[in-house]
Each structure stands twice: as structure tokens, then as C-alpha cells.
Amino acid sequence: MKKKQLTYVLVTVITLVWGAIGYKLYLSFFSTPELVVQTQKANKPLQLQEAVADTFTLVADYRDPFLGNLSRRRNQTSSPVTKPKRQTRPTPPKPVKKIVWPAIQYGGLVRNKQNEKTLALVRVNEQNRLMKLGEKHGEIELQGIYADSILVSMNAETKMVAKGTP
């Protein structure tokens, strides 16, 4: 009889615990949080302090760990070293040829298990084509086939095309 009573008590406790967990989950998903925003006005304007230049001298009168004697440069102060500015002529910018890439989309790869050849499903200007490594389609050459992307080149410029993106 005591086992039955203990079972009823434990079932009740477990039901209450899981009910509380379920209630918290329900509140987190289906209730809207109320945000309280408090604003404060600044009565006085912000005052900025100017930075003061810090000057110091280095005293390097410790023993040289390699030679075993004291450093020869005693009581020297370091001053900022300024490099002489060279006058350089501005070089005119080289005209950059803007290559207009056609719409390229990578659909996936097909691998032949018998001869280990890999083909890529490539869509160029709305035309589907199975291409192998090094194959050209117009001006576009397939240079690399990966599981998630392909590497294509056009007029000595390369581009990585991810799977599924135009």
C-alpha cells in the first residue's frame, strides 16, 4: 500500500514540475515582452578634456645578457625620429577593364565511381550543361569542382560560384 501512495505523490510532483516547464515555454513563445524605455535628459553639456603629451626618458643601464657587460648607452634621452619625406609623383590610375560575367549557377556534381571522373552541372545564361574539369563553354572555363562550389575563369579572371546561387 505504501508503494502506491509513493507512486501517486511522485506522479503529482512530476506533473507539477513539467507543468511549470511547459508554462514557461508557452510564455516565452506566445507572449509579447513589454519593453520599458527610460530616457534621461542631460542637463549639462559634455566637457572634453584635452590630452596632455606624456614625456619620459629610458634608463637602460642593465647588464647585456649576451655579452655580460653593462650597456654603453648611458643617460641618453630618446627623441622622436622623423623620416625625411620623399616627394613622389602621383601615378595615374590604370584603367580597369570591367568584365561582365554571364549568369552562372552551380547545380551540383556527378561522380562516376568506375573511372573516378567528376562532372559539374553548370547553368550559363539559362542553358544547362554538364562540364568536366578544364572544359570551356564560350569564354568560361571550369577550373575547379567542389561539393559546394565551382571555380570558373573568364578572360584571366577567376570567380567562385557557390551551389544554388546565381
C-alpha positions as a printed NumPy array, in Angstrom:
array([[  0.   ,   0.   ,   0.   ],
       [  2.864,   2.377,   0.748],
       [  4.287,   1.888,  -2.734],
       [  1.004,   3.025,  -4.286],
       [  0.913,   6.171,  -2.17 ],
       [  4.546,   6.964,  -3.008],
       [  3.776,   6.467,  -6.714],
       [  0.819,   8.881,  -6.534],
       [  2.907,  11.52 ,  -4.767],
       [  5.768,  11.205,  -7.249],
       [  3.412,  11.356, -10.258],
       [  1.85 ,  14.522,  -8.811],
       [  5.259,  16.149,  -8.25 ],
       [  6.445,  15.236, -11.754],
       [  3.226,  16.601, -13.262],
       [  3.692,  19.908, -11.406],
       [  7.343,  20.214, -12.498],
       [  6.569,  19.5  , -16.157],
       [  3.574,  21.811, -15.987],
       [  5.788,  24.653, -14.764],
       [  8.3  ,  23.963, -17.544],
       [  5.525,  23.876, -20.145],
       [  4.051,  27.125, -18.794],
       [  7.412,  28.902, -19.073],
       [  7.875,  27.634, -22.63 ],
       [  4.348,  28.765, -23.513],
       [  5.041,  32.237, -22.13 ],
       [  8.336,  32.537, -23.97 ],
       [  6.772,  31.667, -27.341],
       [  3.323,  33.216, -27.203],
       [  3.639,  36.313, -25.025],
       [  4.982,  39.657, -26.136],
       [  7.62 ,  41.172, -23.896],
       [  6.882,  44.633, -22.597],
       [  9.856,  46.878, -23.035],
       [ 10.287,  49.77 , -20.653],
       [ 12.463,  52.533, -22.018],
       [ 13.597,  55.276, -19.723],
       [ 15.216,  58.338, -21.155],
       [ 17.205,  60.879, -19.268],
       [ 17.994,  64.376, -20.372],
       [ 21.483,  65.643, -19.836],
       [ 21.329,  68.967, -18.059],
       [ 24.917,  69.987, -18.634],
       [ 26.883,  69.639, -21.862],
       [ 29.65 ,  67.107, -22.128],
       [ 33.071,  68.606, -21.488],
       [ 36.039,  67.048, -23.192],
       [ 39.482,  67.16 , -21.659],
       [ 42.48 ,  67.773, -23.847],
       [ 45.143,  65.085, -23.9  ],
       [ 48.475,  66.103, -22.412],
       [ 51.586,  64.782, -24.116],
       [ 53.482,  62.396, -21.868],
       [ 57.255,  62.647, -21.977],
       [ 59.698,  60.205, -20.453],
       [ 63.27 ,  59.021, -20.698],
       [ 64.541,  55.48 , -20.791],
       [ 67.334,  54.457, -18.496],
       [ 68.872,  51.316, -19.953],
       [ 71.721,  50.673, -17.515],
       [ 71.196,  46.957, -17.12 ],
       [ 73.639,  44.198, -17.984],
       [ 73.666,  42.88 , -21.547],
       [ 72.509,  39.235, -21.263],
       [ 74.651,  38.115, -24.198],
       [ 77.907,  39.999, -23.716],
       [ 77.841,  40.15 , -19.92 ],
       [ 78.821,  43.807, -19.586],
       [ 76.819,  46.949, -18.945],
       [ 75.228,  48.823, -21.774],
       [ 77.36 ,  51.597, -23.291],
       [ 74.445,  53.928, -23.879],
       [ 74.009,  55.597, -20.539],
       [ 71.999,  58.712, -19.884],
       [ 70.839,  59.121, -23.433],
       [ 67.389,  60.518, -23.959],
       [ 65.357,  59.36 , -26.856],
       [ 63.797,  61.884, -29.143],
       [ 61.244,  61.122, -31.784],
       [ 62.854,  60.237, -35.079],
       [ 61.31 ,  61.789, -38.141],
       [ 61.984,  60.379, -41.539],
       [ 62.564,  62.79 , -44.358],
       [ 59.613,  62.841, -46.675],
       [ 60.262,  61.976, -50.247],
       [ 58.291,  63.684, -52.877],
       [ 56.567,  61.152, -55.033],
       [ 54.717,  61.724, -58.194],
       [ 51.175,  60.554, -58.18 ],
       [ 50.786,  57.707, -60.603],
       [ 47.764,  57.882, -62.809],
       [ 45.344,  55.04 , -62.125],
       [ 45.363,  52.304, -64.676],
       [ 42.088,  51.798, -66.454],
       [ 40.441,  48.673, -65.152],
       [ 38.549,  46.6  , -67.655],
       [ 35.255,  45.635, -66.128],
       [ 34.335,  42.111, -67.137],
       [ 30.629,  41.461, -67.343],
       [ 30.063,  37.912, -66.172],
       [ 27.113,  35.983, -67.555],
       [ 24.627,  34.445, -65.138],
       [ 26.37 ,  31.316, -63.8  ],
       [ 24.654,  28.877, -61.46 ],
       [ 26.111,  25.674, -59.996],
       [ 23.596,  22.862, -59.64 ],
       [ 25.762,  20.076, -58.239],
       [ 28.24 ,  17.412, -59.248],
       [ 28.011,  13.945, -60.764],
       [ 30.776,  11.459, -59.96 ],
       [ 31.372,   8.249, -61.951],
       [ 32.561,   5.608, -59.483],
       [ 34.072,   3.359, -62.151],
       [ 36.548,   5.785, -63.71 ],
       [ 36.544,   8.489, -60.954],
       [ 35.543,  11.277, -63.356],
       [ 33.601,  14.198, -61.938],
       [ 31.149,  16.343, -63.889],
       [ 29.549,  19.587, -62.736],
       [ 26.019,  20.68 , -63.621],
       [ 26.505,  24.32 , -64.633],
       [ 23.824,  26.705, -65.871],
       [ 25.218,  29.531, -68.015],
       [ 22.747,  32.065, -69.411],
       [ 19.769,  29.766, -68.797],
       [ 21.478,  26.819, -70.582],
       [ 22.21 ,  23.684, -68.554],
       [ 25.445,  21.908, -69.324],
       [ 27.476,  19.055, -67.831],
       [ 31.087,  20.228, -67.757],
       [ 34.26 ,  18.417, -66.795],
       [ 37.364,  19.984, -65.308],
       [ 39.147,  22.25 , -67.815],
       [ 36.23 ,  22.333, -70.267],
       [ 35.206,  25.628, -71.862],
       [ 31.708,  26.877, -72.585],
       [ 32.084,  30.024, -74.649],
       [ 34.588,  32.171, -72.785],
       [ 34.   ,  30.448, -69.443],
       [ 36.417,  27.709, -68.351],
       [ 35.742,  25.36 , -65.435],
       [ 38.876,  25.24 , -63.27 ],
       [ 37.734,  23.571, -60.077],
       [ 34.854,  21.345, -58.93 ],
       [ 33.996,  21.113, -55.246],
       [ 31.   ,  19.712, -53.39 ],
       [ 29.604,  23.161, -52.533],
       [ 31.068,  25.398, -55.252],
       [ 32.941,  25.616, -58.548],
       [ 35.826,  27.773, -59.716],
       [ 35.351,  29.357, -63.139],
       [ 37.539,  31.736, -65.121],
       [ 36.828,  34.174, -67.899],
       [ 39.444,  36.354, -69.623],
       [ 42.146,  35.63 , -66.981],
       [ 39.785,  36.487, -64.098],
       [ 38.542,  33.782, -61.733],
       [ 35.344,  33.591, -59.755],
       [ 33.985,  31.147, -57.139],
       [ 30.314,  30.224, -57.675],
       [ 28.505,  28.683, -54.714],
       [ 25.916,  25.954, -55.135],
       [ 22.404,  27.24 , -55.826],
       [ 23.326,  30.948, -56.084],
       [ 23.141,  32.806, -59.392]])
